[in-house]
Every structure is written in C-alpha cells, then in structure tokens.
Amino acid sequence: MTGRLTTAEGEGLERLRRVKHGILFLRLGIELGPLAFVAALLLVAAALRKIPVAWPRWAKTVPAYGIGTMATFWFLQRALSLV
C-alpha cells in the first residue's frame, strides 16, 4: 500500500514539475517577445538615422498634432461615456 502511494505522489510531483516548467517558459516568452520587438525597432531607428533625409519643417510638427488629436478624441470618448 505504501509503494502505491509513493508512486502516486511521484507522478503528481512529476506533473507539478512539468506545469512549473510550462509556466516558466510561458512567462519568459511573454516577457522576451516585447523586448525583442523593441530591440528590433531600435536597430531600425539607428539604421535610419544614418540615412541623410532633409525633412520639411512641417514634418516635425505633424506627429505632435496627430498624437494630440487622438488623445483628445480618446479623452472625450471616455469622458462622454461617463455621462
């Protein structure tokens, strides 16, 4: 009787180890994926900086206005949903 209980415990512990490894690798994948994406974006940005481009003056202000417009839209959308 004791042998069967020990075997059952051993199988349970082995299953628990597999679950722990699965969770560990899932978390690593979740954390490393965005880091790899950001690293790739930084490499592309560094490569693009080496290419000389003469941007017009207005091209520097357009992204700021776009971000401000979207932020205002989202703020108003959420604020009006509370009313």
TORPAVO-501987 format. One line per field, with one value per residue: residue in one letter; x, y, z of N, C-alpha, C in turn. Coordinates in Angstrom, 3 decimals. Atoms other than C-alpha are relative to their C-alpha. Layout:
r: a | ...
n_px: X | ...
n_py: Y | ...
n_pz: Z | ...
ca_px: X | ...
ca_py: Y | ...
ca_pz: Z | ...
c_px: X | ...
c_py: Y | ...
c_pz: Z | ...
//
This chain:
r: m | t | g | r | l | t | t | a | e | g | e | g | l | e | r | l | r | r | v | k | h | g | i | l | f | l | r | l | g | i | e | l | g | p | l | a | f | v | a | a | l | l | l | v | a | a | a | l | r | k | i | p | v | a | w | p | r | w | a | k | t | v | p | a | y | g | i | g | t | m | a | t | f | w | f | l | q | r | a | l | s | l | v
n_px: 0.827 | -0.867 | -0.658 | 0.920 | 0.148 | -1.236 | 0.011 | 0.982 | -0.589 | -1.063 | 0.630 | 0.548 | -1.108 | -0.498 | 0.984 | -0.178 | -1.225 | 0.286 | 0.838 | -0.875 | -0.839 | 0.873 | 0.298 | -1.245 | -0.295 | 1.044 | -0.340 | -1.184 | 0.431 | 0.791 | -0.892 | -1.046 | 0.582 | -0.021 | -1.374 | -0.575 | 0.646 | -0.571 | -1.386 | 0.043 | 0.352 | -1.155 | -0.973 | 0.502 | -0.126 | -1.423 | -0.380 | 0.611 | -0.679 | -1.209 | 0.406 | 0.320 | 1.282 | 0.330 | 1.430 | 0.533 | 0.241 | 1.311 | 0.009 | -0.329 | 1.133 | 1.165 | 0.215 | 0.495 | 1.416 | 0.718 | 0.092 | 0.912 | 1.357 | 0.475 | 0.164 | 1.216 | 1.137 | 0.181 | 0.435 | 1.416 | 0.782 | 0.139 | 0.700 | 1.421 | 0.602 | 0.334 | 1.194
n_py: -1.191 | -1.171 | -0.121 | -0.632 | -1.396 | -0.673 | -0.118 | -1.019 | -1.288 | -0.274 | -0.431 | -1.340 | -0.950 | -0.144 | -0.839 | -1.350 | -0.545 | -0.335 | -1.199 | -1.119 | -0.316 | -0.608 | -1.377 | -0.748 | -0.326 | -0.905 | -1.332 | -0.468 | -0.391 | -1.229 | -1.117 | -0.175 | -0.415 | -1.463 | -0.500 | 0.234 | -0.947 | -1.321 | 0.039 | -0.088 | -1.380 | -0.856 | 0.251 | -0.655 | -1.445 | -0.345 | 0.107 | -1.101 | -1.256 | -0.116 | -0.441 | -1.433 | -0.389 | -1.398 | -0.086 | -1.366 | -0.465 | 0.413 | 1.439 | 0.222 | -0.344 | 0.833 | 1.075 | -0.547 | -0.315 | 1.273 | 0.588 | -0.839 | 0.202 | 1.314 | -0.050 | -0.769 | 0.839 | 1.067 | -0.618 | -0.355 | 1.235 | 0.592 | -0.940 | -0.005 | 1.284 | -0.059 | -0.854
n_pz: 0.000 | -0.068 | 1.300 | 0.948 | -0.390 | 0.377 | 1.454 | 0.333 | -0.360 | 0.967 | 1.249 | -0.243 | -0.035 | 1.371 | 0.706 | -0.533 | 0.599 | 1.393 | -0.013 | -0.370 | 1.153 | 1.003 | -0.419 | 0.095 | 1.391 | 0.464 | -0.504 | 0.715 | 1.336 | -0.110 | -0.313 | 1.011 | 1.275 | 0.130 | -0.041 | 1.324 | 0.910 | -0.255 | 0.476 | 1.457 | 0.343 | -0.258 | 1.063 | 1.212 | -0.204 | 0.100 | 1.408 | 0.741 | -0.346 | 0.814 | 1.333 | -0.066 | 0.576 | -0.259 | -0.271 | -0.047 | -1.363 | -0.487 | -0.278 | -1.411 | -0.851 | 0.318 | -0.981 | -1.274 | 0.175 | 0.112 | -1.340 | -0.772 | 0.495 | -0.466 | -1.454 | -0.268 | 0.386 | -0.992 | -1.247 | 0.128 | 0.112 | -1.333 | -0.871 | 0.346 | -0.362 | -1.422 | -0.175
ca_px: 0.000 | 2.791 | 4.502 | 1.411 | 1.049 | 4.679 | 4.312 | 1.202 | 2.997 | 5.947 | 3.665 | 1.972 | 5.308 | 6.451 | 3.242 | 3.771 | 7.341 | 6.057 | 3.429 | 6.046 | 8.320 | 5.419 | 4.504 | 8.154 | 8.629 | 5.286 | 6.299 | 9.719 | 8.061 | 5.649 | 8.490 | 11.066 | 8.700 | 8.131 | 11.808 | 12.842 | 10.322 | 11.648 | 15.236 | 14.346 | 12.689 | 15.760 | 18.012 | 15.822 | 15.764 | 19.555 | 19.922 | 17.518 | 19.433 | 22.459 | 20.475 | 20.516 | 16.998 | 16.067 | 12.669 | 10.487 | 9.838 | 6.178 | 7.052 | 8.350 | 5.083 | 2.605 | 3.256 | 2.686 | -0.630 | -1.656 | -0.903 | -2.718 | -5.762 | -6.007 | -5.510 | -8.261 | -10.601 | -9.992 | -10.384 | -13.687 | -14.912 | -14.244 | -15.482 | -18.774 | -19.274 | -19.379 | -22.256
ca_py: 0.000 | 2.409 | 1.701 | 2.674 | 5.882 | 6.785 | 6.095 | 8.250 | 11.020 | 10.721 | 11.010 | 14.023 | 15.690 | 14.997 | 16.525 | 19.550 | 19.982 | 19.898 | 22.520 | 24.722 | 24.455 | 25.261 | 28.360 | 29.430 | 29.227 | 30.911 | 33.845 | 34.034 | 34.148 | 36.828 | 38.970 | 38.358 | 38.924 | 42.647 | 43.136 | 41.596 | 43.807 | 46.971 | 45.914 | 45.432 | 48.866 | 50.466 | 48.800 | 50.039 | 53.549 | 53.559 | 52.409 | 55.084 | 57.817 | 57.093 | 57.911 | 61.674 | 62.964 | 66.628 | 66.730 | 69.797 | 71.954 | 70.987 | 67.264 | 67.665 | 69.123 | 66.770 | 63.793 | 66.005 | 67.258 | 63.696 | 62.444 | 65.407 | 64.885 | 61.178 | 61.870 | 64.482 | 62.127 | 59.287 | 61.637 | 62.968 | 59.487 | 58.224 | 61.369 | 61.343 | 57.655 | 58.543 | 60.988
ca_pz: 0.000 | 0.837 | -2.506 | -4.469 | -2.510 | -3.113 | -6.841 | -6.989 | -5.151 | -7.524 | -10.549 | -9.002 | -8.317 | -11.879 | -13.234 | -10.962 | -12.294 | -15.878 | -15.064 | -13.385 | -16.430 | -18.721 | -16.736 | -16.577 | -20.341 | -20.987 | -18.790 | -20.453 | -23.863 | -22.741 | -21.388 | -24.129 | -27.053 | -26.429 | -25.552 | -28.879 | -30.705 | -29.041 | -29.783 | -33.454 | -33.572 | -32.015 | -34.588 | -37.438 | -35.958 | -35.618 | -39.224 | -40.469 | -38.645 | -40.819 | -43.964 | -44.561 | -45.159 | -45.491 | -43.812 | -44.369 | -41.308 | -41.062 | -40.940 | -37.398 | -36.077 | -37.783 | -35.423 | -32.372 | -33.752 | -34.647 | -31.139 | -29.588 | -31.808 | -30.949 | -27.246 | -27.299 | -29.134 | -26.667 | -23.697 | -24.978 | -25.862 | -22.343 | -20.641 | -22.546 | -21.813 | -18.105 | -18.622
c_px: 0.870 | 0.693 | -0.892 | -0.160 | 1.233 | 0.063 | -0.977 | 0.533 | 1.076 | -0.562 | -0.575 | 1.090 | 0.574 | -0.937 | 0.141 | 1.253 | -0.250 | -0.840 | 0.856 | 0.881 | -0.825 | -0.301 | 1.242 | 0.277 | -1.073 | 0.320 | 1.226 | -0.368 | -0.787 | 0.914 | 1.014 | -0.546 | -0.007 | 1.411 | 0.689 | -0.588 | 0.592 | 1.450 | 0.056 | -0.354 | 1.178 | 1.083 | -0.419 | 0.138 | 1.458 | 0.474 | -0.570 | 0.651 | 1.237 | -0.305 | -0.354 | -1.297 | -0.261 | -1.512 | -0.450 | -0.329 | -1.314 | -0.035 | 0.336 | -1.190 | -1.217 | -0.182 | -0.544 | -1.482 | -0.839 | -0.202 | -0.985 | -1.449 | -0.566 | -0.227 | -1.272 | -1.239 | -0.263 | -0.471 | -1.486 | -0.903 | -0.225 | -0.784 | -1.491 | -0.669 | -0.374 | -1.300 | -1.254
c_py: 1.252 | 0.237 | 0.687 | 1.482 | 0.802 | 0.194 | 1.088 | 1.389 | 0.398 | 0.482 | 1.407 | 1.055 | 0.230 | 0.881 | 1.455 | 0.647 | 0.417 | 1.272 | 1.219 | 0.404 | 0.676 | 1.450 | 0.875 | 0.417 | 0.894 | 1.424 | 0.557 | 0.466 | 1.294 | 1.197 | 0.250 | 0.463 | 1.513 | 0.585 | -0.179 | 0.981 | 1.398 | 0.049 | 0.113 | 1.416 | 0.952 | -0.195 | 0.673 | 1.512 | 0.445 | -0.067 | 1.155 | 1.341 | 0.227 | 0.472 | 1.485 | 0.316 | 1.449 | 0.107 | 1.447 | 0.383 | -0.497 | -1.475 | -0.307 | 0.285 | -0.890 | -1.150 | 0.509 | 0.341 | -1.276 | -0.654 | 0.799 | -0.188 | -1.328 | -0.002 | 0.752 | -0.816 | -1.078 | 0.558 | 0.327 | -1.226 | -0.614 | 0.922 | 0.003 | -1.333 | -0.036 | 0.766 | -0.776
c_pz: 0.000 | -1.338 | -1.022 | 0.306 | -0.408 | -1.511 | -0.439 | 0.337 | -0.989 | -1.326 | 0.148 | 0.018 | -1.396 | -0.821 | 0.447 | -0.589 | -1.448 | -0.081 | 0.331 | -1.173 | -1.095 | 0.317 | -0.124 | -1.439 | -0.620 | 0.435 | -0.709 | -1.400 | 0.014 | 0.248 | -1.111 | -1.345 | -0.174 | 0.038 | -1.352 | -1.016 | 0.166 | -0.480 | -1.524 | -0.449 | 0.220 | -1.056 | -1.307 | 0.124 | -0.123 | -1.451 | -0.813 | 0.304 | -0.863 | -1.414 | 0.078 | -0.744 | 0.380 | 0.162 | -0.073 | 1.448 | 0.578 | 0.373 | 1.457 | 0.908 | -0.232 | 0.995 | 1.336 | -0.095 | -0.121 | 1.354 | 0.860 | -0.414 | 0.487 | 1.504 | 0.376 | -0.330 | 1.048 | 1.337 | -0.065 | -0.082 | 1.383 | 0.938 | -0.289 | 0.318 | 1.479 | 0.251 | -0.257
//
